Amino acid sequence: MPVNTNNSGWAGWGYFGGLLMAVLGIAQGVLGVSELGQKKLFFVFTDKLVSNNFFTTWGWIDLVVGALLLIAGFSALHGSTMAKTIGSFFAGLAVLANLIFLPVYPLWSVLSVAVAVLIMYSLAVRSPSE
């Protein structure tokens, strides 16, 4: 059976997006676990959206988004269109979750948003079969 070795230059973007999504999922999960475990680890403003009352809730949200990003990242490595679509959606959720933390941790939020936008771009470019 002949093997198709005629991949375009866009094939690397799909793999890059899948690996970067898995790494962002791990980072988002670690952030969620640290929010759940030690509330003294983070400095929280009481007048912002992320207050002490909602900190555990955002910990669970970050943990779930991180797990979804990790699963979607490994699924996107297989190159299916559905995995890329779902992965882009979860990366969009990561953008929203990190924009909420912008007043609390601006550097982390901006870096995470930039990585998530890069993931969405890398999953949106042409697939290796095109």
CNS distance restraints for C-alpha pairs under 8 A (distance, minus, plus):
assign (resid   7 and name CA) (resid  11 and name CA) 6.48 0.50 0.50
assign (resid   7 and name CA) (resid 128 and name CA) 5.63 0.50 0.50
assign (resid   7 and name CA) (resid 129 and name CA) 6.94 0.50 0.50
assign (resid   8 and name CA) (resid 128 and name CA) 5.77 0.50 0.50
assign (resid   8 and name CA) (resid 129 and name CA) 7.68 0.50 0.50
assign (resid   8 and name CA) (resid 130 and name CA) 7.59 0.50 0.50
assign (resid   9 and name CA) (resid 128 and name CA) 7.77 0.50 0.50
assign (resid  10 and name CA) (resid  14 and name CA) 7.19 0.50 0.50
assign (resid  10 and name CA) (resid 125 and name CA) 7.06 0.50 0.50
assign (resid  10 and name CA) (resid 126 and name CA) 6.09 0.50 0.50
assign (resid  10 and name CA) (resid 127 and name CA) 6.48 0.50 0.50
assign (resid  10 and name CA) (resid 128 and name CA) 5.99 0.50 0.50
assign (resid  11 and name CA) (resid  15 and name CA) 6.84 0.50 0.50
assign (resid  11 and name CA) (resid 126 and name CA) 7.90 0.50 0.50
assign (resid  11 and name CA) (resid 127 and name CA) 6.26 0.50 0.50
assign (resid  11 and name CA) (resid 128 and name CA) 4.48 0.50 0.50
assign (resid  12 and name CA) (resid  16 and name CA) 5.95 0.50 0.50
assign (resid  13 and name CA) (resid  17 and name CA) 5.95 0.50 0.50
assign (resid  13 and name CA) (resid 122 and name CA) 5.04 0.50 0.50
assign (resid  13 and name CA) (resid 123 and name CA) 7.01 0.50 0.50
assign (resid  13 and name CA) (resid 125 and name CA) 7.34 0.50 0.50
assign (resid  14 and name CA) (resid  18 and name CA) 6.24 0.50 0.50
assign (resid  14 and name CA) (resid  76 and name CA) 7.21 0.50 0.50
assign (resid  14 and name CA) (resid  77 and name CA) 6.92 0.50 0.50
assign (resid  14 and name CA) (resid  79 and name CA) 6.83 0.50 0.50
assign (resid  14 and name CA) (resid 122 and name CA) 5.86 0.50 0.50
assign (resid  14 and name CA) (resid 123 and name CA) 5.53 0.50 0.50
assign (resid  14 and name CA) (resid 125 and name CA) 7.77 0.50 0.50
assign (resid  14 and name CA) (resid 127 and name CA) 6.95 0.50 0.50
assign (resid  14 and name CA) (resid 128 and name CA) 7.86 0.50 0.50
assign (resid  15 and name CA) (resid  19 and name CA) 6.20 0.50 0.50
assign (resid  15 and name CA) (resid  76 and name CA) 7.41 0.50 0.50
assign (resid  15 and name CA) (resid  77 and name CA) 5.39 0.50 0.50
assign (resid  15 and name CA) (resid  79 and name CA) 7.86 0.50 0.50
assign (resid  16 and name CA) (resid  20 and name CA) 5.95 0.50 0.50
assign (resid  16 and name CA) (resid 122 and name CA) 7.07 0.50 0.50
assign (resid  17 and name CA) (resid  21 and name CA) 5.89 0.50 0.50
assign (resid  17 and name CA) (resid  73 and name CA) 7.42 0.50 0.50
assign (resid  17 and name CA) (resid  76 and name CA) 7.68 0.50 0.50
assign (resid  17 and name CA) (resid 118 and name CA) 7.60 0.50 0.50
assign (resid  17 and name CA) (resid 119 and name CA) 4.89 0.50 0.50
assign (resid  17 and name CA) (resid 120 and name CA) 7.53 0.50 0.50
assign (resid  17 and name CA) (resid 122 and name CA) 5.11 0.50 0.50
assign (resid  17 and name CA) (resid 123 and name CA) 5.80 0.50 0.50
assign (resid  18 and name CA) (resid  22 and name CA) 6.28 0.50 0.50
assign (resid  18 and name CA) (resid  72 and name CA) 7.55 0.50 0.50
assign (resid  18 and name CA) (resid  73 and name CA) 4.24 0.50 0.50
assign (resid  18 and name CA) (resid  74 and name CA) 6.09 0.50 0.50
assign (resid  18 and name CA) (resid  75 and name CA) 7.47 0.50 0.50
assign (resid  18 and name CA) (resid  76 and name CA) 5.05 0.50 0.50
assign (resid  18 and name CA) (resid  77 and name CA) 5.14 0.50 0.50
assign (resid  18 and name CA) (resid 119 and name CA) 7.68 0.50 0.50
assign (resid  18 and name CA) (resid 123 and name CA) 7.80 0.50 0.50
assign (resid  19 and name CA) (resid  23 and name CA) 6.28 0.50 0.50
assign (resid  19 and name CA) (resid  73 and name CA) 6.07 0.50 0.50
assign (resid  19 and name CA) (resid  74 and name CA) 7.19 0.50 0.50
assign (resid  19 and name CA) (resid  77 and name CA) 7.28 0.50 0.50
assign (resid  20 and name CA) (resid  24 and name CA) 6.09 0.50 0.50
assign (resid  20 and name CA) (resid  73 and name CA) 7.38 0.50 0.50
assign (resid  20 and name CA) (resid 115 and name CA) 7.75 0.50 0.50
assign (resid  20 and name CA) (resid 119 and name CA) 6.65 0.50 0.50
assign (resid  21 and name CA) (resid  25 and name CA) 6.01 0.50 0.50
assign (resid  21 and name CA) (resid  69 and name CA) 5.87 0.50 0.50
assign (resid  21 and name CA) (resid  70 and name CA) 6.46 0.50 0.50
assign (resid  21 and name CA) (resid  72 and name CA) 7.44 0.50 0.50
assign (resid  21 and name CA) (resid  73 and name CA) 4.81 0.50 0.50
assign (resid  21 and name CA) (resid  87 and name CA) 7.76 0.50 0.50
assign (resid  21 and name CA) (resid  91 and name CA) 7.53 0.50 0.50
assign (resid  21 and name CA) (resid 116 and name CA) 7.54 0.50 0.50
assign (resid  21 and name CA) (resid 119 and name CA) 6.33 0.50 0.50
assign (resid  22 and name CA) (resid  26 and name CA) 6.30 0.50 0.50
assign (resid  22 and name CA) (resid  69 and name CA) 6.05 0.50 0.50
assign (resid  22 and name CA) (resid  70 and name CA) 4.25 0.50 0.50
assign (resid  22 and name CA) (resid  71 and name CA) 7.25 0.50 0.50
assign (resid  22 and name CA) (resid  72 and name CA) 7.49 0.50 0.50
assign (resid  22 and name CA) (resid  73 and name CA) 4.62 0.50 0.50
assign (resid  22 and name CA) (resid  74 and name CA) 6.52 0.50 0.50
assign (resid  23 and name CA) (resid  27 and name CA) 6.28 0.50 0.50
assign (resid  23 and name CA) (resid  70 and name CA) 7.24 0.50 0.50
assign (resid  24 and name CA) (resid  28 and name CA) 5.94 0.50 0.50
assign (resid  24 and name CA) (resid  66 and name CA) 7.13 0.50 0.50
assign (resid  24 and name CA) (resid  69 and name CA) 7.06 0.50 0.50
assign (resid  24 and name CA) (resid  70 and name CA) 7.52 0.50 0.50
assign (resid  24 and name CA) (resid 112 and name CA) 7.64 0.50 0.50
assign (resid  24 and name CA) (resid 115 and name CA) 7.60 0.50 0.50
assign (resid  24 and name CA) (resid 116 and name CA) 7.70 0.50 0.50
assign (resid  25 and name CA) (resid  29 and name CA) 5.99 0.50 0.50
assign (resid  25 and name CA) (resid  65 and name CA) 7.15 0.50 0.50
assign (resid  25 and name CA) (resid  66 and name CA) 3.91 0.50 0.50
assign (resid  25 and name CA) (resid  67 and name CA) 5.98 0.50 0.50
assign (resid  25 and name CA) (resid  68 and name CA) 7.15 0.50 0.50
assign (resid  25 and name CA) (resid  69 and name CA) 4.59 0.50 0.50
assign (resid  25 and name CA) (resid  70 and name CA) 4.60 0.50 0.50
assign (resid  25 and name CA) (resid  73 and name CA) 7.96 0.50 0.50
assign (resid  26 and name CA) (resid  30 and name CA) 6.16 0.50 0.50
assign (resid  26 and name CA) (resid  66 and name CA) 6.03 0.50 0.50
assign (resid  26 and name CA) (resid  67 and name CA) 7.44 0.50 0.50
assign (resid  26 and name CA) (resid  70 and name CA) 6.53 0.50 0.50
assign (resid  27 and name CA) (resid  31 and name CA) 6.21 0.50 0.50
assign (resid  27 and name CA) (resid  66 and name CA) 7.18 0.50 0.50
assign (resid  28 and name CA) (resid  32 and name CA) 6.22 0.50 0.50
assign (resid  28 and name CA) (resid  62 and name CA) 5.82 0.50 0.50
assign (resid  28 and name CA) (resid  63 and name CA) 6.49 0.50 0.50
assign (resid  28 and name CA) (resid  65 and name CA) 7.10 0.50 0.50
assign (resid  28 and name CA) (resid  66 and name CA) 4.65 0.50 0.50
assign (resid  29 and name CA) (resid  33 and name CA) 6.16 0.50 0.50
assign (resid  29 and name CA) (resid  62 and name CA) 6.16 0.50 0.50
assign (resid  29 and name CA) (resid  63 and name CA) 4.46 0.50 0.50
assign (resid  29 and name CA) (resid  64 and name CA) 7.35 0.50 0.50
assign (resid  29 and name CA) (resid  65 and name CA) 7.44 0.50 0.50
assign (resid  29 and name CA) (resid  66 and name CA) 4.48 0.50 0.50
assign (resid  29 and name CA) (resid  67 and name CA) 6.46 0.50 0.50
assign (resid  30 and name CA) (resid  34 and name CA) 6.08 0.50 0.50
assign (resid  30 and name CA) (resid  63 and name CA) 7.43 0.50 0.50
assign (resid  31 and name CA) (resid  35 and name CA) 6.14 0.50 0.50
assign (resid  31 and name CA) (resid  59 and name CA) 7.37 0.50 0.50
assign (resid  31 and name CA) (resid  62 and name CA) 6.84 0.50 0.50
assign (resid  31 and name CA) (resid  63 and name CA) 7.38 0.50 0.50
assign (resid  32 and name CA) (resid  36 and name CA) 6.25 0.50 0.50
assign (resid  32 and name CA) (resid  58 and name CA) 7.35 0.50 0.50
assign (resid  32 and name CA) (resid  59 and name CA) 4.20 0.50 0.50
assign (resid  32 and name CA) (resid  60 and name CA) 6.12 0.50 0.50
assign (resid  32 and name CA) (resid  61 and name CA) 7.25 0.50 0.50
assign (resid  32 and name CA) (resid  62 and name CA) 4.68 0.50 0.50
assign (resid  32 and name CA) (resid  63 and name CA) 4.49 0.50 0.50
assign (resid  32 and name CA) (resid  66 and name CA) 7.92 0.50 0.50
assign (resid  33 and name CA) (resid  37 and name CA) 5.98 0.50 0.50
assign (resid  33 and name CA) (resid  59 and name CA) 6.51 0.50 0.50
assign (resid  33 and name CA) (resid  60 and name CA) 7.88 0.50 0.50
assign (resid  33 and name CA) (resid  63 and name CA) 6.50 0.50 0.50
assign (resid  34 and name CA) (resid  38 and name CA) 5.80 0.50 0.50
assign (resid  34 and name CA) (resid  39 and name CA) 7.72 0.50 0.50
assign (resid  34 and name CA) (resid  41 and name CA) 7.51 0.50 0.50
assign (resid  34 and name CA) (resid  59 and name CA) 7.63 0.50 0.50
assign (resid  35 and name CA) (resid  39 and name CA) 5.91 0.50 0.50
assign (resid  35 and name CA) (resid  41 and name CA) 7.68 0.50 0.50
assign (resid  35 and name CA) (resid  42 and name CA) 7.49 0.50 0.50
assign (resid  35 and name CA) (resid  55 and name CA) 6.91 0.50 0.50
assign (resid  35 and name CA) (resid  56 and name CA) 6.60 0.50 0.50
assign (resid  35 and name CA) (resid  58 and name CA) 7.71 0.50 0.50
assign (resid  35 and name CA) (resid  59 and name CA) 4.93 0.50 0.50
assign (resid  36 and name CA) (resid  55 and name CA) 7.78 0.50 0.50
assign (resid  36 and name CA) (resid  56 and name CA) 5.53 0.50 0.50
assign (resid  36 and name CA) (resid  59 and name CA) 5.30 0.50 0.50
assign (resid  36 and name CA) (resid  60 and name CA) 7.25 0.50 0.50
assign (resid  38 and name CA) (resid  42 and name CA) 7.86 0.50 0.50
assign (resid  39 and name CA) (resid  55 and name CA) 7.83 0.50 0.50
assign (resid  43 and name CA) (resid 104 and name CA) 7.48 0.50 0.50
assign (resid  44 and name CA) (resid  50 and name CA) 6.97 0.50 0.50
assign (resid  44 and name CA) (resid  51 and name CA) 6.03 0.50 0.50
assign (resid  44 and name CA) (resid  52 and name CA) 6.67 0.50 0.50
assign (resid  44 and name CA) (resid 104 and name CA) 6.63 0.50 0.50
assign (resid  45 and name CA) (resid  50 and name CA) 7.12 0.50 0.50
assign (resid  45 and name CA) (resid  51 and name CA) 5.96 0.50 0.50
assign (resid  45 and name CA) (resid  52 and name CA) 7.91 0.50 0.50
assign (resid  45 and name CA) (resid 104 and name CA) 7.00 0.50 0.50
assign (resid  46 and name CA) (resid  50 and name CA) 7.51 0.50 0.50
assign (resid  46 and name CA) (resid  51 and name CA) 4.87 0.50 0.50
assign (resid  46 and name CA) (resid  52 and name CA) 6.67 0.50 0.50
assign (resid  47 and name CA) (resid  51 and name CA) 6.92 0.50 0.50
assign (resid  48 and name CA) (resid 103 and name CA) 7.37 0.50 0.50
assign (resid  49 and name CA) (resid 100 and name CA) 7.22 0.50 0.50
assign (resid  50 and name CA) (resid  54 and name CA) 6.13 0.50 0.50
assign (resid  50 and name CA) (resid  55 and name CA) 6.17 0.50 0.50
assign (resid  50 and name CA) (resid  58 and name CA) 7.70 0.50 0.50
assign (resid  50 and name CA) (resid 100 and name CA) 7.34 0.50 0.50
assign (resid  50 and name CA) (resid 101 and name CA) 6.90 0.50 0.50
assign (resid  50 and name CA) (resid 104 and name CA) 7.66 0.50 0.50
assign (resid  51 and name CA) (resid  55 and name CA) 5.95 0.50 0.50
assign (resid  52 and name CA) (resid  56 and name CA) 7.89 0.50 0.50
assign (resid  54 and name CA) (resid  58 and name CA) 6.28 0.50 0.50
assign (resid  55 and name CA) (resid  59 and name CA) 6.19 0.50 0.50
assign (resid  56 and name CA) (resid  60 and name CA) 6.41 0.50 0.50
assign (resid  57 and name CA) (resid  61 and name CA) 6.26 0.50 0.50
assign (resid  58 and name CA) (resid  62 and name CA) 5.98 0.50 0.50
assign (resid  59 and name CA) (resid  63 and name CA) 6.11 0.50 0.50
assign (resid  60 and name CA) (resid  64 and name CA) 6.12 0.50 0.50
assign (resid  61 and name CA) (resid  65 and name CA) 6.08 0.50 0.50
assign (resid  61 and name CA) (resid  97 and name CA) 7.89 0.50 0.50
assign (resid  62 and name CA) (resid  66 and name CA) 5.93 0.50 0.50
assign (resid  62 and name CA) (resid  97 and name CA) 7.13 0.50 0.50
assign (resid  63 and name CA) (resid  67 and name CA) 6.23 0.50 0.50
assign (resid  64 and name CA) (resid  68 and name CA) 6.15 0.50 0.50
assign (resid  65 and name CA) (resid  69 and name CA) 6.05 0.50 0.50
assign (resid  65 and name CA) (resid  90 and name CA) 7.06 0.50 0.50
assign (resid  65 and name CA) (resid  93 and name CA) 7.17 0.50 0.50
assign (resid  65 and name CA) (resid  94 and name CA) 6.56 0.50 0.50
assign (resid  66 and name CA) (resid  70 and name CA) 6.14 0.50 0.50
assign (resid  67 and name CA) (resid  71 and name CA) 6.24 0.50 0.50
assign (resid  68 and name CA) (resid  72 and name CA) 5.99 0.50 0.50
assign (resid  68 and name CA) (resid  90 and name CA) 6.82 0.50 0.50
assign (resid  69 and name CA) (resid  73 and name CA) 5.80 0.50 0.50
assign (resid  69 and name CA) (resid  87 and name CA) 6.80 0.50 0.50
assign (resid  69 and name CA) (resid  90 and name CA) 6.04 0.50 0.50
assign (resid  69 and name CA) (resid  91 and name CA) 6.94 0.50 0.50
assign (resid  70 and name CA) (resid  74 and name CA) 6.45 0.50 0.50
assign (resid  71 and name CA) (resid  75 and name CA) 6.23 0.50 0.50
assign (resid  72 and name CA) (resid  76 and name CA) 5.95 0.50 0.50
assign (resid  72 and name CA) (resid  83 and name CA) 6.30 0.50 0.50
assign (resid  72 and name CA) (resid  84 and name CA) 7.84 0.50 0.50
assign (resid  72 and name CA) (resid  86 and name CA) 6.85 0.50 0.50
assign (resid  72 and name CA) (resid  87 and name CA) 5.11 0.50 0.50
assign (resid  72 and name CA) (resid  90 and name CA) 7.76 0.50 0.50
assign (resid  73 and name CA) (resid  77 and name CA) 6.55 0.50 0.50
assign (resid  73 and name CA) (resid  87 and name CA) 6.63 0.50 0.50
assign (resid  74 and name CA) (resid  78 and name CA) 7.38 0.50 0.50
assign (resid  75 and name CA) (resid  79 and name CA) 7.47 0.50 0.50
assign (resid  75 and name CA) (resid  80 and name CA) 7.72 0.50 0.50
assign (resid  75 and name CA) (resid  83 and name CA) 5.66 0.50 0.50
assign (resid  76 and name CA) (resid  80 and name CA) 6.46 0.50 0.50
assign (resid  76 and name CA) (resid  83 and name CA) 5.01 0.50 0.50
assign (resid  76 and name CA) (resid  84 and name CA) 5.47 0.50 0.50
assign (resid  76 and name CA) (resid  87 and name CA) 6.97 0.50 0.50
assign (resid  79 and name CA) (resid  83 and name CA) 7.15 0.50 0.50
assign (resid  79 and name CA) (resid  84 and name CA) 7.16 0.50 0.50
assign (resid  79 and name CA) (resid 127 and name CA) 7.40 0.50 0.50
assign (resid  79 and name CA) (resid 128 and name CA) 7.92 0.50 0.50
assign (resid  80 and name CA) (resid  84 and name CA) 6.45 0.50 0.50
assign (resid  81 and name CA) (resid  85 and name CA) 6.22 0.50 0.50
assign (resid  82 and name CA) (resid  86 and name CA) 6.14 0.50 0.50
assign (resid  83 and name CA) (resid  87 and name CA) 5.80 0.50 0.50
assign (resid  84 and name CA) (resid  88 and name CA) 6.07 0.50 0.50
assign (resid  84 and name CA) (resid 123 and name CA) 5.61 0.50 0.50
assign (resid  84 and name CA) (resid 124 and name CA) 7.47 0.50 0.50
assign (resid  85 and name CA) (resid  89 and name CA) 6.35 0.50 0.50
assign (resid  85 and name CA) (resid 123 and name CA) 7.75 0.50 0.50
assign (resid  86 and name CA) (resid  90 and name CA) 6.25 0.50 0.50
assign (resid  87 and name CA) (resid  91 and name CA) 6.08 0.50 0.50
assign (resid  87 and name CA) (resid 120 and name CA) 7.73 0.50 0.50
assign (resid  87 and name CA) (resid 123 and name CA) 7.68 0.50 0.50
assign (resid  88 and name CA) (resid  92 and name CA) 6.18 0.50 0.50
assign (resid  88 and name CA) (resid 119 and name CA) 7.22 0.50 0.50
assign (resid  88 and name CA) (resid 120 and name CA) 5.00 0.50 0.50
assign (resid  88 and name CA) (resid 123 and name CA) 6.68 0.50 0.50
assign (resid  88 and name CA) (resid 124 and name CA) 7.75 0.50 0.50
assign (resid  89 and name CA) (resid  93 and name CA) 6.40 0.50 0.50
assign (resid  90 and name CA) (resid  94 and name CA) 6.26 0.50 0.50
assign (resid  91 and name CA) (resid  95 and name CA) 6.32 0.50 0.50
assign (resid  91 and name CA) (resid 116 and name CA) 5.26 0.50 0.50
assign (resid  91 and name CA) (resid 117 and name CA) 7.33 0.50 0.50
assign (resid  91 and name CA) (resid 119 and name CA) 6.89 0.50 0.50
assign (resid  91 and name CA) (resid 120 and name CA) 6.44 0.50 0.50
assign (resid  92 and name CA) (resid  96 and name CA) 6.44 0.50 0.50
assign (resid  92 and name CA) (resid 116 and name CA) 7.04 0.50 0.50
assign (resid  92 and name CA) (resid 117 and name CA) 7.73 0.50 0.50
assign (resid  92 and name CA) (resid 120 and name CA) 7.61 0.50 0.50
assign (resid  93 and name CA) (resid  97 and name CA) 6.15 0.50 0.50
assign (resid  94 and name CA) (resid  98 and name CA) 6.05 0.50 0.50
assign (resid  94 and name CA) (resid 112 and name CA) 7.92 0.50 0.50
assign (resid  94 and name CA) (resid 113 and name CA) 7.35 0.50 0.50
assign (resid  94 and name CA) (resid 116 and name CA) 6.71 0.50 0.50
assign (resid  95 and name CA) (resid  99 and name CA) 6.07 0.50 0.50
assign (resid  95 and name CA) (resid 112 and name CA) 7.34 0.50 0.50
assign (resid  95 and name CA) (resid 113 and name CA) 5.06 0.50 0.50
assign (resid  95 and name CA) (resid 116 and name CA) 6.22 0.50 0.50
assign (resid  95 and name CA) (resid 117 and name CA) 7.58 0.50 0.50
assign (resid  96 and name CA) (resid 100 and name CA) 6.51 0.50 0.50
assign (resid  97 and name CA) (resid 101 and name CA) 7.04 0.50 0.50
assign (resid  98 and name CA) (resid 102 and name CA) 6.54 0.50 0.50
assign (resid  98 and name CA) (resid 109 and name CA) 5.06 0.50 0.50
assign (resid  98 and name CA) (resid 110 and name CA) 7.77 0.50 0.50
assign (resid  98 and name CA) (resid 112 and name CA) 6.71 0.50 0.50
assign (resid  98 and name CA) (resid 113 and name CA) 6.45 0.50 0.50
assign (resid  99 and name CA) (resid 109 and name CA) 6.26 0.50 0.50
assign (resid  99 and name CA) (resid 110 and name CA) 7.84 0.50 0.50
assign (resid  99 and name CA) (resid 113 and name CA) 7.35 0.50 0.50
assign (resid 101 and name CA) (resid 105 and name CA) 5.90 0.50 0.50
assign (resid 101 and name CA) (resid 106 and name CA) 7.26 0.50 0.50
assign (resid 101 and name CA) (resid 109 and name CA) 6.22 0.50 0.50
assign (resid 102 and name CA) (resid 106 and name CA) 4.66 0.50 0.50
assign (resid 102 and name CA) (resid 107 and name CA) 7.96 0.50 0.50
assign (resid 102 and name CA) (resid 109 and name CA) 5.36 0.50 0.50
assign (resid 102 and name CA) (resid 110 and name CA) 7.29 0.50 0.50
assign (resid 105 and name CA) (resid 109 and name CA) 6.04 0.50 0.50
assign (resid 106 and name CA) (resid 110 and name CA) 6.01 0.50 0.50
assign (resid 107 and name CA) (resid 111 and name CA) 6.14 0.50 0.50
assign (resid 108 and name CA) (resid 112 and name CA) 6.05 0.50 0.50
assign (resid 109 and name CA) (resid 113 and name CA) 6.01 0.50 0.50
assign (resid 110 and name CA) (resid 114 and name CA) 6.10 0.50 0.50
assign (resid 111 and name CA) (resid 115 and name CA) 6.25 0.50 0.50
assign (resid 112 and name CA) (resid 116 and name CA) 6.12 0.50 0.50
assign (resid 113 and name CA) (resid 117 and name CA) 6.12 0.50 0.50
assign (resid 114 and name CA) (resid 118 and name CA) 6.18 0.50 0.50
assign (resid 115 and name CA) (resid 119 and name CA) 6.18 0.50 0.50
assign (resid 116 and name CA) (resid 120 and name CA) 6.26 0.50 0.50
assign (resid 117 and name CA) (resid 121 and name CA) 6.22 0.50 0.50
assign (resid 118 and name CA) (resid 122 and name CA) 6.08 0.50 0.50
assign (resid 119 and name CA) (resid 123 and name CA) 6.16 0.50 0.50
assign (resid 120 and name CA) (resid 124 and name CA) 6.07 0.50 0.50
assign (resid 121 and name CA) (resid 125 and name CA) 6.38 0.50 0.50
assign (resid 126 and name CA) (resid 130 and name CA) 6.39 0.50 0.50
